[in-house]
Amino acid sequence: MLGWLAAFCVFWATASLYLGGMNVELEGGSGPRQLIGLLGMLVLFLIVWRILDALLGGFGGIPGVVLPIVLSVLSLPLVARAAFALVGVKVRKGAGAH
């Protein structure tokens, strides 16, 4: 049960770093569509985490909790592209600074 809470909290920190701190831009869609895409991203992230937890949770202890979360975080760019594509918003690399 504690793993869900950890994955949920880690999602918000990593999603804000990915969408706000990395060189990506959301193209198309209004504010509500982008919000729905963000919530879809949360759902897909938790689904990926749950699948990895079911597969790797047998390690027990710290590795059984940390390993699925780390692998879910590494899949965040793919999850973001899939979730935003469902609502018609594209995630692209941002323009380079001059």
C-alpha positions in Angstrom: 0.0 0.0 0.0 2.9 2.4 0.7 4.3 1.8 -2.7 1.3 3.5 -4.4 1.9 6.6 -2.2 5.6 6.6 -3.1 4.9 6.2 -6.8 2.2 8.9 -6.7 4.5 11.4 -5.0 7.5 10.6 -7.2 5.3 11.2 -10.3 4.5 14.8 -9.5 8.2 15.6 -8.8 9.5 13.9 -11.9 6.7 15.1 -14.2 7.3 18.7 -13.2 11.0 18.2 -13.8 10.4 16.6 -17.2 7.7 18.9 -18.5 9.1 22.1 -16.9 12.8 21.6 -16.6 13.7 19.6 -19.7 13.8 20.9 -23.2 10.3 19.8 -24.2 7.3 21.7 -25.4 3.6 20.8 -25.6 2.2 21.7 -29.0 -1.5 22.0 -29.7 -4.5 21.6 -27.5 -6.1 24.0 -25.1 -5.4 24.3 -21.3 -8.1 21.7 -20.4 -6.7 19.2 -23.0 -3.2 19.6 -21.6 -4.6 19.1 -18.0 -6.4 15.9 -19.2 -3.2 14.8 -20.8 -1.3 15.4 -17.5 -3.9 13.3 -15.6 -3.7 10.6 -18.3 0.1 10.7 -17.8 -0.4 10.1 -14.1 -2.7 7.1 -14.8 -0.3 5.6 -17.4 2.6 6.1 -15.0 0.8 4.3 -12.2 -0.2 1.5 -14.6 3.5 1.1 -15.7 4.5 1.2 -12.0 2.0 -1.4 -11.1 3.1 -3.8 -13.8 6.7 -3.4 -12.9 5.8 -3.8 -9.2 4.1 -7.0 -10.0 7.1 -8.3 -11.9 9.9 -7.0 -9.7 8.2 -6.7 -6.3 9.2 -10.1 -5.4 12.7 -8.9 -4.5 11.3 -7.6 -1.3 12.5 -4.8 0.9 14.0 -1.6 -0.5 14.8 -3.1 -4.0 11.2 -4.3 -4.4 9.9 -0.8 -3.9 12.7 1.4 -5.4 13.4 -0.6 -8.6 9.9 -0.4 -10.0 9.7 3.3 -9.2 13.1 4.0 -10.9 12.2 2.1 -14.0 8.8 3.9 -14.1 10.6 7.2 -13.9 12.9 6.2 -16.8 9.8 5.4 -18.9 8.3 8.9 -18.2 9.1 10.4 -21.7 7.3 7.5 -23.4 4.4 7.7 -21.0 4.2 11.5 -21.6 4.1 11.1 -25.3 1.5 8.4 -25.2 -0.8 10.2 -22.7 -0.7 13.6 -24.5 -1.2 11.9 -27.9 -4.4 10.5 -26.6 -5.9 14.0 -26.3 -4.2 15.4 -29.4 -1.3 17.2 -27.9 2.3 16.7 -29.1 5.3 16.5 -26.9 8.3 17.8 -28.9 11.9 18.8 -28.2 12.1 22.5 -27.5 14.0 25.0 -29.6 17.6 25.4 -28.7 18.7 28.6 -27.0 20.7 31.0 -29.0 
